Amino acid sequence: MVQGINSYIVTNGNGQEAVKLYEDALGAQVLHIQTFGEMPEDPNHPIPAEAKDRVLHAHLKVGGNDLMLSDTFPGQPLELGDQVGIAVIISAPEETKVVFEKLSVGGQIIMELQQTFWSPLYGQVKDKFGVTWQVSTADEPQ
């Protein structure tokens, strides 16, 4: 069962500035902000210094709505049209797989479904209409 759908903004290294703007302009409440430098260390893939302060994930509350935001990783350019996507949170991994597969038909898989430190199952897909979806299983069943 789909638990929620959120707007997801991608910025090109200026995510901290964007969070401050939305906090001020929209009266957004910053619920969570994590930088790439705060990720669990992986000795096989060290985080470059220029990435450490970039936003890995920010969660803002604007009125009754959730707004998500992250920066690109250095060396991964922001493609025109990819600045805003949709994050969909699903309650069970089996349902996540079905939704991901259906959104993938005629589209392009950006990141295969996989376990991450924030979700039991997460992936990214651009559907046949050019919409980027971040599909994830809720960390805890709701």
PyMOL CGO cylinders between C-alpha atoms (Angstrom):
from pymol import cmd
from pymol.cgo import CYLINDER

trace = [
    CYLINDER, 0.00, 0.00, 0.00, 1.32, 3.45, -0.92, 0.3, 1, 1, 1, 1, 1, 1,
    CYLINDER, 1.32, 3.45, -0.92, 1.81, 5.49, 2.26, 0.3, 1, 1, 1, 1, 1, 1,
    CYLINDER, 1.81, 5.49, 2.26, 2.57, 8.81, 0.65, 0.3, 1, 1, 1, 1, 1, 1,
    CYLINDER, 2.57, 8.81, 0.65, 3.87, 10.80, -2.29, 0.3, 1, 1, 1, 1, 1, 1,
    CYLINDER, 3.87, 10.80, -2.29, 6.18, 13.79, -1.81, 0.3, 1, 1, 1, 1, 1, 1,
    CYLINDER, 6.18, 13.79, -1.81, 7.73, 16.39, -4.07, 0.3, 1, 1, 1, 1, 1, 1,
    CYLINDER, 7.73, 16.39, -4.07, 11.49, 15.89, -4.29, 0.3, 1, 1, 1, 1, 1, 1,
    CYLINDER, 11.49, 15.89, -4.29, 13.79, 18.73, -5.35, 0.3, 1, 1, 1, 1, 1, 1,
    CYLINDER, 13.79, 18.73, -5.35, 17.33, 18.07, -6.57, 0.3, 1, 1, 1, 1, 1, 1,
    CYLINDER, 17.33, 18.07, -6.57, 19.87, 20.89, -6.37, 0.3, 1, 1, 1, 1, 1, 1,
    CYLINDER, 19.87, 20.89, -6.37, 23.37, 21.15, -7.80, 0.3, 1, 1, 1, 1, 1, 1,
    CYLINDER, 23.37, 21.15, -7.80, 25.50, 21.58, -4.69, 0.3, 1, 1, 1, 1, 1, 1,
    CYLINDER, 25.50, 21.58, -4.69, 23.53, 24.45, -3.16, 0.3, 1, 1, 1, 1, 1, 1,
    CYLINDER, 23.53, 24.45, -3.16, 21.03, 22.37, -1.17, 0.3, 1, 1, 1, 1, 1, 1,
    CYLINDER, 21.03, 22.37, -1.17, 21.91, 24.01, 2.17, 0.3, 1, 1, 1, 1, 1, 1,
    CYLINDER, 21.91, 24.01, 2.17, 21.07, 27.40, 0.63, 0.3, 1, 1, 1, 1, 1, 1,
    CYLINDER, 21.07, 27.40, 0.63, 17.81, 26.03, -0.82, 0.3, 1, 1, 1, 1, 1, 1,
    CYLINDER, 17.81, 26.03, -0.82, 16.74, 24.64, 2.56, 0.3, 1, 1, 1, 1, 1, 1,
    CYLINDER, 16.74, 24.64, 2.56, 17.33, 28.06, 4.16, 0.3, 1, 1, 1, 1, 1, 1,
    CYLINDER, 17.33, 28.06, 4.16, 15.36, 29.80, 1.39, 0.3, 1, 1, 1, 1, 1, 1,
    CYLINDER, 15.36, 29.80, 1.39, 12.35, 27.45, 1.71, 0.3, 1, 1, 1, 1, 1, 1,
    CYLINDER, 12.35, 27.45, 1.71, 12.51, 27.68, 5.50, 0.3, 1, 1, 1, 1, 1, 1,
    CYLINDER, 12.51, 27.68, 5.50, 12.36, 31.47, 5.28, 0.3, 1, 1, 1, 1, 1, 1,
    CYLINDER, 12.36, 31.47, 5.28, 10.10, 32.00, 2.25, 0.3, 1, 1, 1, 1, 1, 1,
    CYLINDER, 10.10, 32.00, 2.25, 7.60, 29.21, 2.92, 0.3, 1, 1, 1, 1, 1, 1,
    CYLINDER, 7.60, 29.21, 2.92, 7.81, 29.01, 6.70, 0.3, 1, 1, 1, 1, 1, 1,
    CYLINDER, 7.81, 29.01, 6.70, 9.02, 25.44, 6.28, 0.3, 1, 1, 1, 1, 1, 1,
    CYLINDER, 9.02, 25.44, 6.28, 9.96, 23.45, 9.33, 0.3, 1, 1, 1, 1, 1, 1,
    CYLINDER, 9.96, 23.45, 9.33, 13.20, 21.50, 8.80, 0.3, 1, 1, 1, 1, 1, 1,
    CYLINDER, 13.20, 21.50, 8.80, 12.46, 18.04, 10.20, 0.3, 1, 1, 1, 1, 1, 1,
    CYLINDER, 12.46, 18.04, 10.20, 15.69, 16.41, 9.09, 0.3, 1, 1, 1, 1, 1, 1,
    CYLINDER, 15.69, 16.41, 9.09, 18.82, 17.29, 7.15, 0.3, 1, 1, 1, 1, 1, 1,
    CYLINDER, 18.82, 17.29, 7.15, 21.72, 14.92, 6.50, 0.3, 1, 1, 1, 1, 1, 1,
    CYLINDER, 21.72, 14.92, 6.50, 24.86, 15.60, 4.49, 0.3, 1, 1, 1, 1, 1, 1,
    CYLINDER, 24.86, 15.60, 4.49, 26.90, 13.18, 2.40, 0.3, 1, 1, 1, 1, 1, 1,
    CYLINDER, 26.90, 13.18, 2.40, 29.60, 13.56, 5.06, 0.3, 1, 1, 1, 1, 1, 1,
    CYLINDER, 29.60, 13.56, 5.06, 27.25, 12.05, 7.65, 0.3, 1, 1, 1, 1, 1, 1,
    CYLINDER, 27.25, 12.05, 7.65, 26.70, 8.85, 5.65, 0.3, 1, 1, 1, 1, 1, 1,
    CYLINDER, 26.70, 8.85, 5.65, 28.14, 5.61, 6.99, 0.3, 1, 1, 1, 1, 1, 1,
    CYLINDER, 28.14, 5.61, 6.99, 31.73, 5.30, 5.77, 0.3, 1, 1, 1, 1, 1, 1,
    CYLINDER, 31.73, 5.30, 5.77, 32.51, 2.87, 2.97, 0.3, 1, 1, 1, 1, 1, 1,
    CYLINDER, 32.51, 2.87, 2.97, 36.27, 2.35, 2.58, 0.3, 1, 1, 1, 1, 1, 1,
    CYLINDER, 36.27, 2.35, 2.58, 35.73, 1.23, -1.03, 0.3, 1, 1, 1, 1, 1, 1,
    CYLINDER, 35.73, 1.23, -1.03, 33.93, 4.49, -1.88, 0.3, 1, 1, 1, 1, 1, 1,
    CYLINDER, 33.93, 4.49, -1.88, 35.28, 7.34, 0.28, 0.3, 1, 1, 1, 1, 1, 1,
    CYLINDER, 35.28, 7.34, 0.28, 33.33, 10.59, 0.24, 0.3, 1, 1, 1, 1, 1, 1,
    CYLINDER, 33.33, 10.59, 0.24, 35.34, 13.37, -1.45, 0.3, 1, 1, 1, 1, 1, 1,
    CYLINDER, 35.34, 13.37, -1.45, 35.87, 16.53, 0.60, 0.3, 1, 1, 1, 1, 1, 1,
    CYLINDER, 35.87, 16.53, 0.60, 33.78, 18.64, -1.80, 0.3, 1, 1, 1, 1, 1, 1,
    CYLINDER, 33.78, 18.64, -1.80, 30.77, 16.36, -1.17, 0.3, 1, 1, 1, 1, 1, 1,
    CYLINDER, 30.77, 16.36, -1.17, 30.81, 16.29, 2.63, 0.3, 1, 1, 1, 1, 1, 1,
    CYLINDER, 30.81, 16.29, 2.63, 28.65, 19.40, 3.13, 0.3, 1, 1, 1, 1, 1, 1,
    CYLINDER, 28.65, 19.40, 3.13, 26.25, 18.66, 0.27, 0.3, 1, 1, 1, 1, 1, 1,
    CYLINDER, 26.25, 18.66, 0.27, 22.75, 17.62, 1.26, 0.3, 1, 1, 1, 1, 1, 1,
    CYLINDER, 22.75, 17.62, 1.26, 22.18, 13.87, 1.02, 0.3, 1, 1, 1, 1, 1, 1,
    CYLINDER, 22.18, 13.87, 1.02, 18.58, 14.25, 2.19, 0.3, 1, 1, 1, 1, 1, 1,
    CYLINDER, 18.58, 14.25, 2.19, 16.48, 17.00, 3.72, 0.3, 1, 1, 1, 1, 1, 1,
    CYLINDER, 16.48, 17.00, 3.72, 12.88, 16.69, 4.89, 0.3, 1, 1, 1, 1, 1, 1,
    CYLINDER, 12.88, 16.69, 4.89, 10.87, 19.86, 5.31, 0.3, 1, 1, 1, 1, 1, 1,
    CYLINDER, 10.87, 19.86, 5.31, 7.27, 20.34, 6.42, 0.3, 1, 1, 1, 1, 1, 1,
    CYLINDER, 7.27, 20.34, 6.42, 5.43, 23.10, 4.58, 0.3, 1, 1, 1, 1, 1, 1,
    CYLINDER, 5.43, 23.10, 4.58, 1.96, 23.48, 6.04, 0.3, 1, 1, 1, 1, 1, 1,
    CYLINDER, 1.96, 23.48, 6.04, 0.58, 19.95, 5.95, 0.3, 1, 1, 1, 1, 1, 1,
    CYLINDER, 0.58, 19.95, 5.95, 2.88, 18.87, 3.10, 0.3, 1, 1, 1, 1, 1, 1,
    CYLINDER, 2.88, 18.87, 3.10, 6.26, 17.17, 2.99, 0.3, 1, 1, 1, 1, 1, 1,
    CYLINDER, 6.26, 17.17, 2.99, 9.02, 18.53, 0.77, 0.3, 1, 1, 1, 1, 1, 1,
    CYLINDER, 9.02, 18.53, 0.77, 12.18, 16.52, 0.20, 0.3, 1, 1, 1, 1, 1, 1,
    CYLINDER, 12.18, 16.52, 0.20, 15.49, 17.79, -1.17, 0.3, 1, 1, 1, 1, 1, 1,
    CYLINDER, 15.49, 17.79, -1.17, 18.97, 16.55, -2.01, 0.3, 1, 1, 1, 1, 1, 1,
    CYLINDER, 18.97, 16.55, -2.01, 22.07, 17.72, -3.84, 0.3, 1, 1, 1, 1, 1, 1,
    CYLINDER, 22.07, 17.72, -3.84, 23.71, 15.98, -6.74, 0.3, 1, 1, 1, 1, 1, 1,
    CYLINDER, 23.71, 15.98, -6.74, 26.96, 14.18, -5.94, 0.3, 1, 1, 1, 1, 1, 1,
    CYLINDER, 26.96, 14.18, -5.94, 30.06, 15.96, -7.30, 0.3, 1, 1, 1, 1, 1, 1,
    CYLINDER, 30.06, 15.96, -7.30, 30.71, 14.82, -10.85, 0.3, 1, 1, 1, 1, 1, 1,
    CYLINDER, 30.71, 14.82, -10.85, 27.06, 13.93, -11.46, 0.3, 1, 1, 1, 1, 1, 1,
    CYLINDER, 27.06, 13.93, -11.46, 25.64, 16.93, -13.29, 0.3, 1, 1, 1, 1, 1, 1,
    CYLINDER, 25.64, 16.93, -13.29, 22.08, 18.04, -12.76, 0.3, 1, 1, 1, 1, 1, 1,
    CYLINDER, 22.08, 18.04, -12.76, 20.16, 17.34, -15.95, 0.3, 1, 1, 1, 1, 1, 1,
    CYLINDER, 20.16, 17.34, -15.95, 17.57, 19.87, -17.07, 0.3, 1, 1, 1, 1, 1, 1,
    CYLINDER, 17.57, 19.87, -17.07, 14.16, 18.49, -16.09, 0.3, 1, 1, 1, 1, 1, 1,
    CYLINDER, 14.16, 18.49, -16.09, 15.52, 16.46, -13.17, 0.3, 1, 1, 1, 1, 1, 1,
    CYLINDER, 15.52, 16.46, -13.17, 15.26, 19.26, -10.60, 0.3, 1, 1, 1, 1, 1, 1,
    CYLINDER, 15.26, 19.26, -10.60, 11.90, 18.00, -9.32, 0.3, 1, 1, 1, 1, 1, 1,
    CYLINDER, 11.90, 18.00, -9.32, 10.82, 14.40, -8.97, 0.3, 1, 1, 1, 1, 1, 1,
    CYLINDER, 10.82, 14.40, -8.97, 8.39, 12.40, -6.90, 0.3, 1, 1, 1, 1, 1, 1,
    CYLINDER, 8.39, 12.40, -6.90, 9.20, 10.21, -3.92, 0.3, 1, 1, 1, 1, 1, 1,
    CYLINDER, 9.20, 10.21, -3.92, 6.72, 7.42, -3.23, 0.3, 1, 1, 1, 1, 1, 1,
    CYLINDER, 6.72, 7.42, -3.23, 6.84, 5.52, 0.06, 0.3, 1, 1, 1, 1, 1, 1,
    CYLINDER, 6.84, 5.52, 0.06, 5.37, 2.02, 0.11, 0.3, 1, 1, 1, 1, 1, 1,
    CYLINDER, 5.37, 2.02, 0.11, 4.63, -0.14, 3.13, 0.3, 1, 1, 1, 1, 1, 1,
    CYLINDER, 4.63, -0.14, 3.13, 5.99, -3.54, 1.97, 0.3, 1, 1, 1, 1, 1, 1,
    CYLINDER, 5.99, -3.54, 1.97, 8.95, -4.65, -0.19, 0.3, 1, 1, 1, 1, 1, 1,
    CYLINDER, 8.95, -4.65, -0.19, 6.75, -6.87, -2.39, 0.3, 1, 1, 1, 1, 1, 1,
    CYLINDER, 6.75, -6.87, -2.39, 4.54, -3.89, -3.25, 0.3, 1, 1, 1, 1, 1, 1,
    CYLINDER, 4.54, -3.89, -3.25, 7.63, -1.73, -3.83, 0.3, 1, 1, 1, 1, 1, 1,
    CYLINDER, 7.63, -1.73, -3.83, 8.84, -4.22, -6.44, 0.3, 1, 1, 1, 1, 1, 1,
    CYLINDER, 8.84, -4.22, -6.44, 5.47, -4.16, -8.24, 0.3, 1, 1, 1, 1, 1, 1,
    CYLINDER, 5.47, -4.16, -8.24, 5.26, -0.35, -8.31, 0.3, 1, 1, 1, 1, 1, 1,
    CYLINDER, 5.26, -0.35, -8.31, 8.89, -0.03, -9.47, 0.3, 1, 1, 1, 1, 1, 1,
    CYLINDER, 8.89, -0.03, -9.47, 8.39, -2.60, -12.23, 0.3, 1, 1, 1, 1, 1, 1,
    CYLINDER, 8.39, -2.60, -12.23, 5.24, -0.89, -13.51, 0.3, 1, 1, 1, 1, 1, 1,
    CYLINDER, 5.24, -0.89, -13.51, 6.86, 2.58, -13.49, 0.3, 1, 1, 1, 1, 1, 1,
    CYLINDER, 6.86, 2.58, -13.49, 9.87, 1.11, -15.36, 0.3, 1, 1, 1, 1, 1, 1,
    CYLINDER, 9.87, 1.11, -15.36, 7.86, -0.11, -18.37, 0.3, 1, 1, 1, 1, 1, 1,
    CYLINDER, 7.86, -0.11, -18.37, 8.96, 2.00, -21.33, 0.3, 1, 1, 1, 1, 1, 1,
    CYLINDER, 8.96, 2.00, -21.33, 11.15, 4.08, -19.03, 0.3, 1, 1, 1, 1, 1, 1,
    CYLINDER, 11.15, 4.08, -19.03, 14.73, 3.99, -17.75, 0.3, 1, 1, 1, 1, 1, 1,
    CYLINDER, 14.73, 3.99, -17.75, 16.00, 2.53, -14.49, 0.3, 1, 1, 1, 1, 1, 1,
    CYLINDER, 16.00, 2.53, -14.49, 18.38, 5.00, -12.87, 0.3, 1, 1, 1, 1, 1, 1,
    CYLINDER, 18.38, 5.00, -12.87, 19.14, 2.95, -9.75, 0.3, 1, 1, 1, 1, 1, 1,
    CYLINDER, 19.14, 2.95, -9.75, 18.08, -0.68, -9.38, 0.3, 1, 1, 1, 1, 1, 1,
    CYLINDER, 18.08, -0.68, -9.38, 16.02, -1.57, -6.32, 0.3, 1, 1, 1, 1, 1, 1,
    CYLINDER, 16.02, -1.57, -6.32, 18.36, -2.31, -3.43, 0.3, 1, 1, 1, 1, 1, 1,
    CYLINDER, 18.36, -2.31, -3.43, 18.68, -2.17, 0.32, 0.3, 1, 1, 1, 1, 1, 1,
    CYLINDER, 18.68, -2.17, 0.32, 20.06, 1.13, 1.61, 0.3, 1, 1, 1, 1, 1, 1,
    CYLINDER, 20.06, 1.13, 1.61, 20.84, 2.41, 5.08, 0.3, 1, 1, 1, 1, 1, 1,
    CYLINDER, 20.84, 2.41, 5.08, 17.60, 4.44, 5.00, 0.3, 1, 1, 1, 1, 1, 1,
    CYLINDER, 17.60, 4.44, 5.00, 15.23, 1.94, 3.37, 0.3, 1, 1, 1, 1, 1, 1,
    CYLINDER, 15.23, 1.94, 3.37, 14.87, -1.85, 3.13, 0.3, 1, 1, 1, 1, 1, 1,
    CYLINDER, 14.87, -1.85, 3.13, 14.26, -1.40, -0.63, 0.3, 1, 1, 1, 1, 1, 1,
    CYLINDER, 14.26, -1.40, -0.63, 14.95, 1.74, -2.67, 0.3, 1, 1, 1, 1, 1, 1,
    CYLINDER, 14.95, 1.74, -2.67, 15.39, 2.55, -6.35, 0.3, 1, 1, 1, 1, 1, 1,
    CYLINDER, 15.39, 2.55, -6.35, 15.03, 5.33, -8.90, 0.3, 1, 1, 1, 1, 1, 1,
    CYLINDER, 15.03, 5.33, -8.90, 13.32, 5.18, -12.26, 0.3, 1, 1, 1, 1, 1, 1,
    CYLINDER, 13.32, 5.18, -12.26, 12.45, 7.69, -14.97, 0.3, 1, 1, 1, 1, 1, 1,
    CYLINDER, 12.45, 7.69, -14.97, 9.07, 6.68, -16.39, 0.3, 1, 1, 1, 1, 1, 1,
    CYLINDER, 9.07, 6.68, -16.39, 8.15, 6.79, -20.09, 0.3, 1, 1, 1, 1, 1, 1,
    CYLINDER, 8.15, 6.79, -20.09, 6.87, 10.35, -19.59, 0.3, 1, 1, 1, 1, 1, 1,
    CYLINDER, 6.87, 10.35, -19.59, 10.23, 11.61, -18.26, 0.3, 1, 1, 1, 1, 1, 1,
    CYLINDER, 10.23, 11.61, -18.26, 9.11, 11.80, -14.61, 0.3, 1, 1, 1, 1, 1, 1,
    CYLINDER, 9.11, 11.80, -14.61, 11.76, 10.69, -12.10, 0.3, 1, 1, 1, 1, 1, 1,
    CYLINDER, 11.76, 10.69, -12.10, 10.45, 8.53, -9.26, 0.3, 1, 1, 1, 1, 1, 1,
    CYLINDER, 10.45, 8.53, -9.26, 12.24, 7.60, -6.04, 0.3, 1, 1, 1, 1, 1, 1,
    CYLINDER, 12.24, 7.60, -6.04, 10.52, 4.41, -4.92, 0.3, 1, 1, 1, 1, 1, 1,
    CYLINDER, 10.52, 4.41, -4.92, 11.14, 3.19, -1.40, 0.3, 1, 1, 1, 1, 1, 1,
    CYLINDER, 11.14, 3.19, -1.40, 9.84, 0.86, 1.25, 0.3, 1, 1, 1, 1, 1, 1,
    CYLINDER, 9.84, 0.86, 1.25, 9.05, 2.50, 4.57, 0.3, 1, 1, 1, 1, 1, 1,
    CYLINDER, 9.05, 2.50, 4.57, 11.73, 1.80, 7.17, 0.3, 1, 1, 1, 1, 1, 1,
    CYLINDER, 11.73, 1.80, 7.17, 9.05, 0.63, 9.59, 0.3, 1, 1, 1, 1, 1, 1,
    CYLINDER, 9.05, 0.63, 9.59, 5.62, -0.74, 8.70, 0.3, 1, 1, 1, 1, 1, 1,
    CYLINDER, 5.62, -0.74, 8.70, 2.87, 1.84, 9.29, 0.3, 1, 1, 1, 1, 1, 1,
]
cmd.load_cgo(trace, "trace")
